[in-house]
Amino acid sequence: MFQICTLNETASSIKKRQEIGRGLRLAVNQDGERVHGFEVNTLTVMANESYEDFVGQLQKEIEDEEGIRFGVVEKHLFANIVIDAGDHRQAYLGADASEKIWAYLLDAHYIDKNGKVQDPLRAAIKNNALVLPEPFQNHADSISATLKKVIGGLNIKNAGDKKPVALNKAVFLGEDFKQLWDRVKYKTTFRVEFDVEALIGRCVEEIKNELVAGKTRFVYGKGKAVIGRGGIGVDEVRETQHVHDARDYRLPDIVGYLQNETKLTRGTLVAILTRCGRLQDFKINPQKFTDGVSAIIKRQMRYFIVDGIKYEKLGDDCYYAQELFENNELTGYLNKNMLAAKKSVYDHVVYDSDVEAEFAGAFERNQAVKVYAKLPAWFKIETPLGHYNPDWAVLVDHDDGERLYFVVESKGSILGEMLRPVEKAKIDCGRAHFEALGGKIGFAVADRFGTFADRLARDRSVSKRTKVF
């Protein structure tokens, strides 16, 4: 079931719950297999007012009866996560560790001071890219699974609020935006140079010291359910385990697998594997060893690729035409992800996070900002790690007549250790791309408008000193 159209008015909450429950069942393909993912499993409800009230009341009932606060991370949320205490014993993460994780999520702008989940956390969980402090990285899967339950898996939007965004002709045809776009629009190409021997050495060092690949263990737990006055619990948990020996495995072609995953030559991969001195672990646990080596090589390659990348402008005829803003339709949801705008190329800014919403509002309020644009998804910079789409193009016009043109990447945190390695690497590639355009436009990473304003003040100061000397 993919659509529910309400033709009659009913006050029966049981009937409504049954209808919604049927609609939320996962679809089945022609082979009788469940199909996962929102690409297929999207339920459209053409609801009347009573359905809207029903959804709100149902959530309130669950919060009151079960003590659940939807979309809120409590400080004690992670305390009951089961961890390995050694010697095949189990323990709990504990309240102190849970509070430390909560404090980290707050500092990283994943939640607000009330524990309310923010968009960067939703994106990180969705992309399986949540970064945690070193002491908790071994428990990342359990922590992510717990956060998924808090965030929720349903993305509900009111189709009646969906609205096309119109072009702001006064800005789009104005000279200010033309000058801004003439600095942003050009395409580049890149080439990568790095020392293969240095890459081998770094990979060998990390595999030798960091890779953990013990024997495969299957742990079986058996417990007894106990119902008492305090509720339902589990008692008398007993565990048994089975360890696979090396003779249980038929060793796969590790070099061929790694070559397909990393695109390195067989000679380079053989050098890494033979020098690391850990091939005995490959016999003990082939899958874990191969996955670990692949992850290490890819991570080190990212560092080398970005450090050795060089961008060059393709030419004056290779660019993103300004007319693309007219030819590509843009839509958003009222009161969800749209902000009315007067200085932007569109009459509304469609934002993806609270950070972007804050930037858009600040651009509108600040008198020095003359025109800006949320860079569309079709504006892409090629990098070795995939396409990179920056956030903003901004023209700042000061009272003394000085004009500054900037591309701005807005992030919840500007600290390198808070950014995912791939994310940071793409930002570095973006900076190199705009530098290759001949200094026509600056590039800044900021967590709020105040940080961007500080960057502007610094650049103006440097510019004036340069003119004097």
FENQUIJO-V957015 format. One record per helix or strand. SS is the DSSP state (a for helix, b for strand). FROM is the first residue (numbers start at 0). TO is the last residue. Records with the same first field share a line. If there is no record, write none. Layout:
SS=FROM-TO, FROM-TO
This chain:
b=2-4, 27-27, 33-33, 43-45, 71-71, 81-85, 88-91, 110-110, 115-116, 161-163, 166-166, 185-185, 187-191, 216-227, 230-242, 308-312, 318-318, 330-332, 337-339, 343-343, 345-345, 347-349, 368-373, 380-380, 387-387, 391-396, 402-409, 441-445
a=12-22, 48-65, 94-106, 118-125, 133-150, 158-160, 168-171, 174-183, 195-209, 245-247, 253-261, 265-274, 278-283, 285-306, 323-326, 353-364, 415-417, 420-434, 448-467
